[in-house]
């Protein structure tokens, strides 16, 4: 088997759609084809007025999903076979691959700036997108965690017709979707088995911008099934970089951040459909503000989980919904603690993570004490510090081992102003939330 790390070229060979299945085909040099399939269950016939938009969206998905395969070899050459892309799309893809693979490059000590160059076809000029006459309803991606469930409840309160959608076959996510009482849509995704063979043989591996791929898949779904909006649940904290590496900000959540949302939305309206909205409903909120809203109802307590070990493609999964050891478990426990009664929180997790000295290093990372925050979908360090400082004042929490140690060793070193919780709970920053939903979002 050829080694993609010695390849000189990554090829986007073809993309096709038939009978509810999209096929995305790639290769390194003249090596074997890597074929990814996306399955749209019970797919209706594509409306004729959406055919052009669907073709453009399929090409965009082909380009974006290629990041999973490109990273196995990161060759210096990229070739798009067929019609090619114009300069604006090439620039968008350059940014997506460079920043979306920022964490991957950091861990593998690679400089991708001289490698990622999407070729623009000077003869390719995308015709301006037009309206497709999409019906008024929203696709809400469900990830299994608290954020998307907060979005669901907001849309239900607004009376907006919405459908819970998820990609893949996670039983945990399906349980959350069922609990929403919304109509449901499940989309299948099968990564090329050859990629796993490359990985086992020592190909480059690491984090990819999964949200970007899911966004492109859901745009296809919106056009196919008839939805005029895709509403993700990414908060403003997602835009905060983890660290800087070789002059580039590295953000584990880059494709959940504001920069990606703006760029993808612009590309969508330029090349695909002017009446297909794409936004994050929680964008003006911090992680703590989302946690405060989630805490107001216990409806999802026994089904939700943000522990990423539940969603591994390969490797062991926790025996229950929360492993209690990873950064996501640490952060969600800490973020909910100021807003959820302690007995309820301990019932959700099955243990008290803040009274376990073995977890000290994990919580230190969240508050950025002696290290940067984890490469995970967690809130900013100042949010974790503010939450911990609040718990240090509360009788029910302040004697727990990690809170007591924070109060004794760390709190005095921090700027008291930065620990003020109310400013972190206000809406701020840019967003694309539709005006009718803004007032509901502000009200919580």
Secondary structure, 3 states (H helix, E strand, C coil): CCCHHHCCEEEEEEEEEECCEEEEEEEECCCCCEEEEEEECCCCCCCHHHHHHHHHHHHHHHHHHCHHHHCCCCCCEEEECCCCECHHHHHHHHHHHHHHCHHHHHHHCCCCCCCCCCCECCCCCCCCCECCCCCCCEEEECCCCHHHHHHHHHHHHHCCCEEEEEECCCHHHHHHHHHCCCEEEEEEEECCHHHHHHHHCCCCCCCCCHHHHHHHHHHHHHHHHCCCEEEECCCHHHHCCCEEECCEEECCCHHHCHHHHHHHHHHHHHHCECCCEEEECCCCCCHHHHHHHHCCCCCCCCCCCCCHHHHCCCCCCCCCCCCCCCHHHHHHHHHHHCCCCHHHHHHHHCCCHHHCHHHHHHHHHHCCCCCCCCCCCCCCHHHHHHHHHHHCCCCCCCCCHHHHHHHHHHHHHCCHHHHCCHHHHCCCCCCCCCHHHHHHHHHC
